Amino acid sequence: MAFTYDEVLKLKKYMDEKLSVYVHFHDACGGQYFNLDEPNEDAKHELERYFAKLNKSVKFAEDNMTFTIEEGKNIG
């Protein structure tokens, strides 16, 4: 699932306005991923809601800061 920079900017703006949370975006040859500055349950739930509306799911790493986005609504 590849994101355009416009989509990333919309997400960053949404999370900043909703929770004052900064979302980092990383785009490397290994793929795209995001991360938060620190674990945040409210941000995690908001990201899950945001992407569920787009028929996508959020997959968080064990650190609860790093995440990727996948097609489908299987939130986890």
PyMOL Python script that loads the backbone (N, CA, C, O; Angstrom):
from pymol import cmd

cmd.read_pdbstr("""\
ATOM      1  N   MET A   1       0.855  -1.165   0.000  1.00  0.00           N
ATOM      2  CA  MET A   1       0.000   0.000   0.000  1.00  0.00           C
ATOM      3  C   MET A   1       0.898   1.224   0.000  1.00  0.00           C
ATOM      4  O   MET A   1       1.557   1.507   1.001  1.00  0.00           O
ATOM      5  N   ALA A   2       0.934   1.946  -1.094  1.00  0.00           N
ATOM      6  CA  ALA A   2       1.778   3.137  -1.206  1.00  0.00           C
ATOM      7  C   ALA A   2       0.926   4.398  -1.050  1.00  0.00           C
ATOM      8  O   ALA A   2      -0.159   4.513  -1.619  1.00  0.00           O
ATOM      9  N   PHE A   3       1.447   5.329  -0.272  1.00  0.00           N
ATOM     10  CA  PHE A   3       0.764   6.593  -0.031  1.00  0.00           C
ATOM     11  C   PHE A   3       1.407   7.707  -0.827  1.00  0.00           C
ATOM     12  O   PHE A   3       2.625   7.745  -0.995  1.00  0.00           O
ATOM     13  N   THR A   4       0.577   8.612  -1.316  1.00  0.00           N
ATOM     14  CA  THR A   4       1.101   9.821  -1.943  1.00  0.00           C
ATOM     15  C   THR A   4       1.421  10.823  -0.841  1.00  0.00           C
ATOM     16  O   THR A   4       0.934  10.703   0.284  1.00  0.00           O
ATOM     17  N   TYR A   5       2.233  11.800  -1.171  1.00  0.00           N
ATOM     18  CA  TYR A   5       2.560  12.817  -0.173  1.00  0.00           C
ATOM     19  C   TYR A   5       1.329  13.628   0.217  1.00  0.00           C
ATOM     20  O   TYR A   5       1.229  14.083   1.357  1.00  0.00           O
ATOM     21  N   ASP A   6       0.393  13.815  -0.708  1.00  0.00           N
ATOM     22  CA  ASP A   6      -0.851  14.520  -0.370  1.00  0.00           C
ATOM     23  C   ASP A   6      -1.638  13.755   0.698  1.00  0.00           C
ATOM     24  O   ASP A   6      -2.167  14.357   1.632  1.00  0.00           O
ATOM     25  N   GLU A   7      -1.713  12.439   0.559  1.00  0.00           N
ATOM     26  CA  GLU A   7      -2.415  11.620   1.555  1.00  0.00           C
ATOM     27  C   GLU A   7      -1.728  11.696   2.911  1.00  0.00           C
ATOM     28  O   GLU A   7      -2.385  11.766   3.950  1.00  0.00           O
ATOM     29  N   VAL A   8      -0.410  11.681   2.888  1.00  0.00           N
ATOM     30  CA  VAL A   8       0.354  11.769   4.136  1.00  0.00           C
ATOM     31  C   VAL A   8       0.131  13.120   4.801  1.00  0.00           C
ATOM     32  O   VAL A   8      -0.050  13.194   6.016  1.00  0.00           O
ATOM     33  N   LEU A   9       0.144  14.184   4.012  1.00  0.00           N
ATOM     34  CA  LEU A   9      -0.079  15.525   4.570  1.00  0.00           C
ATOM     35  C   LEU A   9      -1.468  15.649   5.181  1.00  0.00           C
ATOM     36  O   LEU A   9      -1.628  16.286   6.222  1.00  0.00           O
ATOM     37  N   LYS A  10      -2.477  15.047   4.547  1.00  0.00           N
ATOM     38  CA  LYS A  10      -3.833  15.055   5.112  1.00  0.00           C
ATOM     39  C   LYS A  10      -3.864  14.343   6.461  1.00  0.00           C
ATOM     40  O   LYS A  10      -4.479  14.824   7.413  1.00  0.00           O
ATOM     41  N   LEU A  11      -3.197  13.197   6.534  1.00  0.00           N
ATOM     42  CA  LEU A  11      -3.141  12.450   7.792  1.00  0.00           C
ATOM     43  C   LEU A  11      -2.431  13.258   8.871  1.00  0.00           C
ATOM     44  O   LEU A  11      -2.916  13.351   9.999  1.00  0.00           O
ATOM     45  N   LYS A  12      -1.295  13.837   8.533  1.00  0.00           N
ATOM     46  CA  LYS A  12      -0.532  14.631   9.506  1.00  0.00           C
ATOM     47  C   LYS A  12      -1.372  15.793  10.037  1.00  0.00           C
ATOM     48  O   LYS A  12      -1.390  16.054  11.240  1.00  0.00           O
ATOM     49  N   LYS A  13      -2.062  16.483   9.139  1.00  0.00           N
ATOM     50  CA  LYS A  13      -2.895  17.619   9.536  1.00  0.00           C
ATOM     51  C   LYS A  13      -4.049  17.153  10.424  1.00  0.00           C
ATOM     52  O   LYS A  13      -4.344  17.772  11.446  1.00  0.00           O
ATOM     53  N   TYR A  14      -4.688  16.071  10.033  1.00  0.00           N
ATOM     54  CA  TYR A  14      -5.811  15.535  10.803  1.00  0.00           C
ATOM     55  C   TYR A  14      -5.384  15.191  12.228  1.00  0.00           C
ATOM     56  O   TYR A  14      -6.050  15.580  13.187  1.00  0.00           O
ATOM     57  N   MET A  15      -4.283  14.467  12.369  1.00  0.00           N
ATOM     58  CA  MET A  15      -3.828  14.048  13.703  1.00  0.00           C
ATOM     59  C   MET A  15      -3.355  15.233  14.539  1.00  0.00           C
ATOM     60  O   MET A  15      -3.524  15.239  15.758  1.00  0.00           O
ATOM     61  N   ASP A  16      -2.773  16.220  13.902  1.00  0.00           N
ATOM     62  CA  ASP A  16      -2.348  17.417  14.628  1.00  0.00           C
ATOM     63  C   ASP A  16      -3.563  18.182  15.145  1.00  0.00           C
ATOM     64  O   ASP A  16      -3.589  18.611  16.298  1.00  0.00           O
ATOM     65  N   GLU A  17      -4.569  18.351  14.287  1.00  0.00           N
ATOM     66  CA  GLU A  17      -5.766  19.089  14.694  1.00  0.00           C
ATOM     67  C   GLU A  17      -6.591  18.313  15.720  1.00  0.00           C
ATOM     68  O   GLU A  17      -7.140  18.904  16.650  1.00  0.00           O
ATOM     69  N   LYS A  18      -6.677  17.008  15.556  1.00  0.00           N
ATOM     70  CA  LYS A  18      -7.523  16.185  16.426  1.00  0.00           C
ATOM     71  C   LYS A  18      -6.906  15.980  17.813  1.00  0.00           C
ATOM     72  O   LYS A  18      -7.596  16.106  18.825  1.00  0.00           O
ATOM     73  N   LEU A  19      -5.599  15.663  17.857  1.00  0.00           N
ATOM     74  CA  LEU A  19      -4.975  15.281  19.130  1.00  0.00           C
ATOM     75  C   LEU A  19      -3.640  15.981  19.405  1.00  0.00           C
ATOM     76  O   LEU A  19      -2.978  15.678  20.398  1.00  0.00           O
ATOM     77  N   SER A  20      -3.245  16.899  18.548  1.00  0.00           N
ATOM     78  CA  SER A  20      -1.926  17.542  18.662  1.00  0.00           C
ATOM     79  C   SER A  20      -0.809  16.500  18.692  1.00  0.00           C
ATOM     80  O   SER A  20       0.134  16.599  19.478  1.00  0.00           O
ATOM     81  N   VAL A  21      -0.936  15.504  17.822  1.00  0.00           N
ATOM     82  CA  VAL A  21       0.050  14.428  17.717  1.00  0.00           C
ATOM     83  C   VAL A  21       0.751  14.549  16.371  1.00  0.00           C
ATOM     84  O   VAL A  21       0.106  14.703  15.333  1.00  0.00           O
ATOM     85  N   TYR A  22       2.075  14.478  16.400  1.00  0.00           N
ATOM     86  CA  TYR A  22       2.858  14.530  15.166  1.00  0.00           C
ATOM     87  C   TYR A  22       3.100  13.110  14.665  1.00  0.00           C
ATOM     88  O   TYR A  22       3.565  12.248  15.410  1.00  0.00           O
ATOM     89  N   VAL A  23       2.779  12.881  13.401  1.00  0.00           N
ATOM     90  CA  VAL A  23       2.996  11.585  12.766  1.00  0.00           C
ATOM     91  C   VAL A  23       4.186  11.714  11.825  1.00  0.00           C
ATOM     92  O   VAL A  23       4.188  12.558  10.929  1.00  0.00           O
ATOM     93  N   HIS A  24       5.190  10.881  12.028  1.00  0.00           N
ATOM     94  CA  HIS A  24       6.360  10.850  11.153  1.00  0.00           C
ATOM     95  C   HIS A  24       6.096   9.866  10.020  1.00  0.00           C
ATOM     96  O   HIS A  24       5.496   8.812  10.232  1.00  0.00           O
ATOM     97  N   PHE A  25       6.545  10.214   8.819  1.00  0.00           N
ATOM     98  CA  PHE A  25       6.379   9.358   7.650  1.00  0.00           C
ATOM     99  C   PHE A  25       7.756   8.994   7.120  1.00  0.00           C
ATOM    100  O   PHE A  25       8.624   9.853   6.972  1.00  0.00           O
ATOM    101  N   HIS A  26       7.945   7.711   6.834  1.00  0.00           N
ATOM    102  CA  HIS A  26       9.220   7.216   6.314  1.00  0.00           C
ATOM    103  C   HIS A  26       8.949   6.482   5.006  1.00  0.00           C
ATOM    104  O   HIS A  26       8.092   5.601   4.938  1.00  0.00           O
ATOM    105  N   ASP A  27       9.687   6.856   3.978  1.00  0.00           N
ATOM    106  CA  ASP A  27       9.522   6.254   2.657  1.00  0.00           C
ATOM    107  C   ASP A  27      10.904   5.819   2.183  1.00  0.00           C
ATOM    108  O   ASP A  27      11.703   6.638   1.729  1.00  0.00           O
ATOM    109  N   ALA A  28      11.174   4.529   2.292  1.00  0.00           N
ATOM    110  CA  ALA A  28      12.486   4.001   1.925  1.00  0.00           C
ATOM    111  C   ALA A  28      12.306   2.820   0.973  1.00  0.00           C
ATOM    112  O   ALA A  28      11.185   2.387   0.710  1.00  0.00           O
ATOM    113  N   CYS A  29      13.404   2.315   0.472  1.00  0.00           N
ATOM    114  CA  CYS A  29      13.325   1.207  -0.480  1.00  0.00           C
ATOM    115  C   CYS A  29      12.681  -0.038   0.138  1.00  0.00           C
ATOM    116  O   CYS A  29      12.185  -0.897  -0.591  1.00  0.00           O
ATOM    117  N   GLY A  30      12.684  -0.147   1.457  1.00  0.00           N
ATOM    118  CA  GLY A  30      12.032  -1.271   2.128  1.00  0.00           C
ATOM    119  C   GLY A  30      10.535  -1.098   2.273  1.00  0.00           C
ATOM    120  O   GLY A  30       9.846  -2.032   2.685  1.00  0.00           O
ATOM    121  N   GLY A  31      10.012   0.078   1.942  1.00  0.00           N
ATOM    122  CA  GLY A  31       8.588   0.349   2.039  1.00  0.00           C
ATOM    123  C   GLY A  31       8.301   1.582   2.872  1.00  0.00           C
ATOM    124  O   GLY A  31       9.211   2.229   3.391  1.00  0.00           O
ATOM    125  N   GLN A  32       7.041   1.890   2.990  1.00  0.00           N
ATOM    126  CA  GLN A  32       6.606   3.058   3.745  1.00  0.00           C
ATOM    127  C   GLN A  32       6.140   2.637   5.135  1.00  0.00           C
ATOM    128  O   GLN A  32       5.543   1.576   5.318  1.00  0.00           O
ATOM    129  N   TYR A  33       6.429   3.498   6.103  1.00  0.00           N
ATOM    130  CA  TYR A  33       5.904   3.273   7.447  1.00  0.00           C
ATOM    131  C   TYR A  33       5.813   4.602   8.174  1.00  0.00           C
ATOM    132  O   TYR A  33       6.377   5.605   7.736  1.00  0.00           O
ATOM    133  N   PHE A  34       5.105   4.597   9.274  1.00  0.00           N
ATOM    134  CA  PHE A  34       4.865   5.791  10.072  1.00  0.00           C
ATOM    135  C   PHE A  34       5.312   5.523  11.499  1.00  0.00           C
ATOM    136  O   PHE A  34       5.478   4.374  11.907  1.00  0.00           O
ATOM    137  N   ASN A  35       5.506   6.600  12.254  1.00  0.00           N
ATOM    138  CA  ASN A  35       5.691   6.418  13.688  1.00  0.00           C
ATOM    139  C   ASN A  35       5.291   7.669  14.444  1.00  0.00           C
ATOM    140  O   ASN A  35       5.241   8.773  13.902  1.00  0.00           O
ATOM    141  N   LEU A  36       5.008   7.451  15.724  1.00  0.00           N
ATOM    142  CA  LEU A  36       4.656   8.514  16.659  1.00  0.00           C
ATOM    143  C   LEU A  36       5.876   8.798  17.527  1.00  0.00           C
ATOM    144  O   LEU A  36       6.794   7.980  17.590  1.00  0.00           O
ATOM    145  N   ASP A  37       5.897   9.947  18.194  1.00  0.00           N
ATOM    146  CA  ASP A  37       7.009  10.285  19.079  1.00  0.00           C
ATOM    147  C   ASP A  37       7.037   9.422  20.332  1.00  0.00           C
ATOM    148  O   ASP A  37       8.102   9.155  20.890  1.00  0.00           O
ATOM    149  N   GLU A  38       5.860   8.989  20.768  1.00  0.00           N
ATOM    150  CA  GLU A  38       5.755   8.154  21.962  1.00  0.00           C
ATOM    151  C   GLU A  38       4.468   7.347  21.876  1.00  0.00           C
ATOM    152  O   GLU A  38       3.548   7.738  21.157  1.00  0.00           O
ATOM    153  N   PRO A  39       4.383   6.232  22.590  1.00  0.00           N
ATOM    154  CA  PRO A  39       3.137   5.460  22.580  1.00  0.00           C
ATOM    155  C   PRO A  39       1.970   6.331  23.051  1.00  0.00           C
ATOM    156  O   PRO A  39       2.100   7.087  24.013  1.00  0.00           O
ATOM    157  N   ASN A  40       0.837   6.217  22.368  1.00  0.00           N
ATOM    158  CA  ASN A  40      -0.313   7.051  22.682  1.00  0.00           C
ATOM    159  C   ASN A  40      -1.570   6.271  22.297  1.00  0.00           C
ATOM    160  O   ASN A  40      -1.878   6.125  21.114  1.00  0.00           O
ATOM    161  N   GLU A  41      -2.282   5.779  23.286  1.00  0.00           N
ATOM    162  CA  GLU A  41      -3.478   4.967  23.023  1.00  0.00           C
ATOM    163  C   GLU A  41      -4.558   5.755  22.292  1.00  0.00           C
ATOM    164  O   GLU A  41      -5.222   5.211  21.410  1.00  0.00           O
ATOM    165  N   ASP A  42      -4.746   7.024  22.643  1.00  0.00           N
ATOM    166  CA  ASP A  42      -5.747   7.844  21.953  1.00  0.00           C
ATOM    167  C   ASP A  42      -5.395   7.980  20.476  1.00  0.00           C
ATOM    168  O   ASP A  42      -6.266   7.869  19.614  1.00  0.00           O
ATOM    169  N   ALA A  43      -4.131   8.220  20.188  1.00  0.00           N
ATOM    170  CA  ALA A  43      -3.689   8.345  18.797  1.00  0.00           C
ATOM    171  C   ALA A  43      -3.860   7.018  18.064  1.00  0.00           C
ATOM    172  O   ALA A  43      -4.287   6.990  16.910  1.00  0.00           O
ATOM    173  N   LYS A  44      -3.531   5.938  18.728  1.00  0.00           N
ATOM    174  CA  LYS A  44      -3.679   4.610  18.122  1.00  0.00           C
ATOM    175  C   LYS A  44      -5.131   4.368  17.716  1.00  0.00           C
ATOM    176  O   LYS A  44      -5.399   3.926  16.598  1.00  0.00           O
ATOM    177  N   HIS A  45      -6.063   4.653  18.615  1.00  0.00           N
ATOM    178  CA  HIS A  45      -7.484   4.448  18.310  1.00  0.00           C
ATOM    179  C   HIS A  45      -7.966   5.403  17.221  1.00  0.00           C
ATOM    180  O   HIS A  45      -8.767   5.020  16.369  1.00  0.00           O
ATOM    181  N   GLU A  46      -7.488   6.625  17.244  1.00  0.00           N
ATOM    182  CA  GLU A  46      -7.889   7.597  16.218  1.00  0.00           C
ATOM    183  C   GLU A  46      -7.361   7.180  14.850  1.00  0.00           C
ATOM    184  O   GLU A  46      -8.071   7.307  13.853  1.00  0.00           O
ATOM    185  N   LEU A  47      -6.139   6.691  14.788  1.00  0.00           N
ATOM    186  CA  LEU A  47      -5.576   6.194  13.529  1.00  0.00           C
ATOM    187  C   LEU A  47      -6.378   5.004  13.015  1.00  0.00           C
ATOM    188  O   LEU A  47      -6.632   4.902  11.815  1.00  0.00           O
ATOM    189  N   GLU A  48      -6.773   4.115  13.899  1.00  0.00           N
ATOM    190  CA  GLU A  48      -7.588   2.969  13.493  1.00  0.00           C
ATOM    191  C   GLU A  48      -8.917   3.431  12.909  1.00  0.00           C
ATOM    192  O   GLU A  48      -9.361   2.899  11.892  1.00  0.00           O
ATOM    193  N   ARG A  49      -9.553   4.409  13.537  1.00  0.00           N
ATOM    194  CA  ARG A  49     -10.827   4.950  13.016  1.00  0.00           C
ATOM    195  C   ARG A  49     -10.620   5.641  11.667  1.00  0.00           C
ATOM    196  O   ARG A  49     -11.394   5.446  10.730  1.00  0.00           O
ATOM    197  N   TYR A  50      -9.573   6.443  11.587  1.00  0.00           N
ATOM    198  CA  TYR A  50      -9.272   7.196  10.361  1.00  0.00           C
ATOM    199  C   TYR A  50      -9.103   6.242   9.173  1.00  0.00           C
ATOM    200  O   TYR A  50      -9.707   6.443   8.120  1.00  0.00           O
ATOM    201  N   PHE A  51      -8.289   5.214   9.348  1.00  0.00           N
ATOM    202  CA  PHE A  51      -8.013   4.312   8.234  1.00  0.00           C
ATOM    203  C   PHE A  51      -9.145   3.324   7.980  1.00  0.00           C
ATOM    204  O   PHE A  51      -9.301   2.860   6.850  1.00  0.00           O
ATOM    205  N   ALA A  52      -9.933   2.988   8.987  1.00  0.00           N
ATOM    206  CA  ALA A  52     -11.089   2.111   8.768  1.00  0.00           C
ATOM    207  C   ALA A  52     -12.068   2.764   7.792  1.00  0.00           C
ATOM    208  O   ALA A  52     -12.694   2.081   6.981  1.00  0.00           O
ATOM    209  N   LYS A  53     -12.194   4.089   7.876  1.00  0.00           N
ATOM    210  CA  LYS A  53     -13.073   4.813   6.943  1.00  0.00           C
ATOM    211  C   LYS A  53     -12.570   4.710   5.509  1.00  0.00           C
ATOM    212  O   LYS A  53     -13.342   4.875   4.565  1.00  0.00           O
ATOM    213  N   LEU A  54     -11.285   4.439   5.345  1.00  0.00           N
ATOM    214  CA  LEU A  54     -10.674   4.298   4.020  1.00  0.00           C
ATOM    215  C   LEU A  54     -10.503   2.829   3.630  1.00  0.00           C
ATOM    216  O   LEU A  54      -9.806   2.509   2.667  1.00  0.00           O
ATOM    217  N   ASN A  55     -11.153   1.937   4.396  1.00  0.00           N
ATOM    218  CA  ASN A  55     -11.060   0.493   4.189  1.00  0.00           C
ATOM    219  C   ASN A  55      -9.612   0.000   4.276  1.00  0.00           C
ATOM    220  O   ASN A  55      -9.172  -0.829   3.480  1.00  0.00           O
ATOM    221  N   LYS A  56      -8.895   0.528   5.251  1.00  0.00           N
ATOM    222  CA  LYS A  56      -7.518   0.135   5.500  1.00  0.00           C
ATOM    223  C   LYS A  56      -7.362  -0.179   6.986  1.00  0.00           C
ATOM    224  O   LYS A  56      -8.173   0.248   7.808  1.00  0.00           O
ATOM    225  N   SER A  57      -6.331  -0.917   7.317  1.00  0.00           N
ATOM    226  CA  SER A  57      -6.086  -1.246   8.716  1.00  0.00           C
ATOM    227  C   SER A  57      -4.694  -0.793   9.131  1.00  0.00           C
ATOM    228  O   SER A  57      -3.783  -0.678   8.311  1.00  0.00           O
ATOM    229  N   VAL A  58      -4.556  -0.541  10.415  1.00  0.00           N
ATOM    230  CA  VAL A  58      -3.298  -0.080  10.999  1.00  0.00           C
ATOM    231  C   VAL A  58      -2.662  -1.258  11.722  1.00  0.00           C
ATOM    232  O   VAL A  58      -3.312  -1.929  12.523  1.00  0.00           O
ATOM    233  N   LYS A  59      -1.406  -1.501  11.437  1.00  0.00           N
ATOM    234  CA  LYS A  59      -0.673  -2.574  12.125  1.00  0.00           C
ATOM    235  C   LYS A  59       0.482  -1.945  12.894  1.00  0.00           C
ATOM    236  O   LYS A  59       1.441  -1.444  12.308  1.00  0.00           O
ATOM    237  N   PHE A  60       0.367  -1.982  14.226  1.00  0.00           N
ATOM    238  CA  PHE A  60       1.390  -1.402  15.093  1.00  0.00           C
ATOM    239  C   PHE A  60       2.458  -2.432  15.440  1.00  0.00           C
ATOM    240  O   PHE A  60       2.167  -3.615  15.619  1.00  0.00           O
ATOM    241  N   ALA A  61       3.691  -1.963  15.532  1.00  0.00           N
ATOM    242  CA  ALA A  61       4.801  -2.795  16.000  1.00  0.00           C
ATOM    243  C   ALA A  61       4.710  -2.917  17.520  1.00  0.00           C
ATOM    244  O   ALA A  61       3.877  -2.269  18.154  1.00  0.00           O
ATOM    245  N   GLU A  62       5.554  -3.737  18.087  1.00  0.00           N
ATOM    246  CA  GLU A  62       5.540  -3.961  19.533  1.00  0.00           C
ATOM    247  C   GLU A  62       5.798  -2.696  20.338  1.00  0.00           C
ATOM    248  O   GLU A  62       5.367  -2.600  21.487  1.00  0.00           O
ATOM    249  N   ASP A  63       6.496  -1.721  19.754  1.00  0.00           N
ATOM    250  CA  ASP A  63       6.797  -0.479  20.488  1.00  0.00           C
ATOM    251  C   ASP A  63       5.580   0.435  20.629  1.00  0.00           C
ATOM    252  O   ASP A  63       5.635   1.432  21.349  1.00  0.00           O
ATOM    253  N   ASN A  64       4.470   0.097  19.938  1.00  0.00           N
ATOM    254  CA  ASN A  64       3.245   0.909  19.929  1.00  0.00           C
ATOM    255  C   ASN A  64       3.474   2.333  19.441  1.00  0.00           C
ATOM    256  O   ASN A  64       2.713   3.240  19.777  1.00  0.00           O
ATOM    257  N   MET A  65       4.525   2.527  18.649  1.00  0.00           N
ATOM    258  CA  MET A  65       4.787   3.830  18.025  1.00  0.00           C
ATOM    259  C   MET A  65       4.907   3.698  16.512  1.00  0.00           C
ATOM    260  O   MET A  65       4.442   4.569  15.777  1.00  0.00           O
ATOM    261  N   THR A  66       5.516   2.637  16.049  1.00  0.00           N
ATOM    262  CA  THR A  66       5.747   2.406  14.628  1.00  0.00           C
ATOM    263  C   THR A  66       4.575   1.622  14.057  1.00  0.00           C
ATOM    264  O   THR A  66       4.106   0.655  14.657  1.00  0.00           O
ATOM    265  N   PHE A  67       4.102   2.059  12.869  1.00  0.00           N
ATOM    266  CA  PHE A  67       2.972   1.351  12.276  1.00  0.00           C
ATOM    267  C   PHE A  67       3.005   1.407  10.763  1.00  0.00           C
ATOM    268  O   PHE A  67       3.608   2.297  10.162  1.00  0.00           O
ATOM    269  N   THR A  68       2.343   0.435  10.166  1.00  0.00           N
ATOM    270  CA  THR A  68       2.149   0.370   8.727  1.00  0.00           C
ATOM    271  C   THR A  68       0.649   0.314   8.460  1.00  0.00           C
ATOM    272  O   THR A  68      -0.156   0.089   9.364  1.00  0.00           O
ATOM    273  N   ILE A  69       0.303   0.522   7.211  1.00  0.00           N
ATOM    274  CA  ILE A  69      -1.100   0.515   6.795  1.00  0.00           C
ATOM    275  C   ILE A  69      -1.284  -0.591   5.765  1.00  0.00           C
ATOM    276  O   ILE A  69      -0.463  -0.761   4.863  1.00  0.00           O
ATOM    277  N   GLU A  70      -2.367  -1.337   5.912  1.00  0.00           N
ATOM    278  CA  GLU A  70      -2.666  -2.430   5.000  1.00  0.00           C
ATOM    279  C   GLU A  70      -4.087  -2.289   4.475  1.00  0.00           C
ATOM    280  O   GLU A  70      -4.932  -1.640   5.092  1.00  0.00           O
ATOM    281  N   GLU A  71      -4.333  -2.906   3.331  1.00  0.00           N
ATOM    282  CA  GLU A  71      -5.685  -2.925   2.776  1.00  0.00           C
ATOM    283  C   GLU A  71      -6.583  -3.767   3.668  1.00  0.00           C
ATOM    284  O   GLU A  71      -6.134  -4.758   4.244  1.00  0.00           O
ATOM    285  N   GLY A  72      -7.840  -3.381   3.784  1.00  0.00           N
ATOM    286  CA  GLY A  72      -8.809  -4.152   4.559  1.00  0.00           C
ATOM    287  C   GLY A  72      -9.017  -3.580   5.941  1.00  0.00           C
ATOM    288  O   GLY A  72      -8.219  -2.774   6.420  1.00  0.00           O
ATOM    289  N   LYS A  73     -10.100  -4.004   6.584  1.00  0.00           N
ATOM    290  CA  LYS A  73     -10.491  -3.431   7.874  1.00  0.00           C
ATOM    291  C   LYS A  73     -10.106  -4.290   9.067  1.00  0.00           C
ATOM    292  O   LYS A  73     -10.634  -4.073  10.158  1.00  0.00           O
ATOM    293  N   ASN A  74      -9.227  -5.238   8.911  1.00  0.00           N
ATOM    294  CA  ASN A  74      -8.800  -6.057  10.053  1.00  0.00           C
ATOM    295  C   ASN A  74      -7.854  -5.247  10.913  1.00  0.00           C
ATOM    296  O   ASN A  74      -6.654  -5.193  10.647  1.00  0.00           O
ATOM    297  N   ILE A  75      -8.385  -4.626  11.930  1.00  0.00           N
ATOM    298  CA  ILE A  75      -7.590  -3.754  12.792  1.00  0.00           C
ATOM    299  C   ILE A  75      -6.803  -4.607  13.773  1.00  0.00           C
ATOM    300  O   ILE A  75      -7.331  -5.538  14.380  1.00  0.00           O
ATOM    301  N   GLY A  76      -5.500  -4.260  13.916  1.00  0.00           N
ATOM    302  CA  GLY A  76      -4.698  -5.020  14.851  1.00  0.00           C
ATOM    303  C   GLY A  76      -3.387  -4.368  15.169  1.00  0.00           C
ATOM    304  O   GLY A  76      -2.605  -4.907  15.952  1.00  0.00           O
TER     305      GLY A  76
END
""", "prot")
cmd.dss("prot")
cmd.show_as("cartoon", "prot")
cmd.util.cbc("prot")
cmd.orient("prot")
